[in-house]
């Protein structure tokens, strides 16, 4: 069964992903990775998360990915310090593919400054 990872740093992306997961019929194994701002959105939807702290560095994310890689990645697109872009890199490095959902067109260019 395909392992899909959902990830969001901010509430906007978390809202989009949580709405999808709440209405999804399954057919795949998934987990959710977050930063503290996004976790409450998933909590309200009854979805468990693996939360990284604001001070998590690239190596912490890298090690977590290597311990539990995902074949597919679906993320939000925050425009603050990199989180989703780190995960895009990890997916690419391990042969997975990723999709970024956009919850707002404001600052669109900034949402991809740290990766693509």
N, C-alpha and C positions, 0 to 999 in steps of 0.2 A: 504494500500500500504506500502511496506517495506521501512523503512527509513535507508539509507546507508550514513555513514559519511566517507569522504575521508580526509586524513590528511597527511601533510608533513612539516617537519622542514627545509629541504634543497632543493635546486633546482633539484638535481638528482632525488629524489623520486617524486617531483612535476612534472617533465617532463614526467615520466612514467604515473602518474595518470592523468595529463591533456590530454595526447595523448589518453588515454582510454576514458575519458569523452567527448572529442571532437568528437570521432567516435561512441559513444554510442547512441543507439536508444531510450533509456529511459526505461520506464516500472517500474521505482522506483523513490521515492523521495530522494533527496540527499542534503547534504551541504558539505562544504569544510572548514577545519580548518587548519591554517598555522602559521608559524613563519615568520617574515619579509623577510628572505632570499628566501622563497618559493613563497610568494605572487605574485611577478611580473610574474612568469611563468604562473600562473593561469590567471592573468590579461591579458596577451598577448593572451590567448586562449578565452578571453571573459567570464571567469568564476568568479563569485563573491565568496569572501572568508570571513570567520570570522578570523581575525588575532589576535593572542596573541602576546604580547610584549616579548622581550628577558628576561625581568625581571618577567614574569608571574611565580608564584609559583604553587606548586602542588594543593594548595587549590583553586586557581582561575580556574584551569582546572577542578578540581573535581566539583566545584559549577556550572560551565558552562555545564558540562555533565549532572548533576542532573537536571538542568533546561530544558535541551533538549537532552534526551538520544537517542541513535541510536540502532537499532536492529542489524545492521551489520557495521563493521568498516574495512576500507581498508587504509593502511598507507604505507608510505615510511619506510626506515630503516636507519636513520642517526646514526652516531657514536659519536655524541657530547652529550651535556647535554640532559637528557631525555625529550622527548615530546611524541613521538610515544609510548614509553613503558608506560607512564602514561595513555595514552588512551587505550592501551591493557588491563591494570588493570581495568579501568573504565568499559570497555565493559564486561569483565569477571564478575565484581561485580554486574552488572545489568542484567545478563543473556544473553548478546549478544555474538556474535562471531566475531573474527577478522582475517584478512589476511594481512600479510606484504609482500610488493613487494620489490625486491632487484634490485637496479639499477646498482650495481657494486659488483663484488666478492672481491674487495680489502677491507681489514679490516673486513671481514665477521664476525669473532668472536666478534669484538668490537661492531658490530651493534646490538647485543643481550645481551650486558653486563648488561643493566639496566632492563631487563625483557624478557619474552618469551611468 
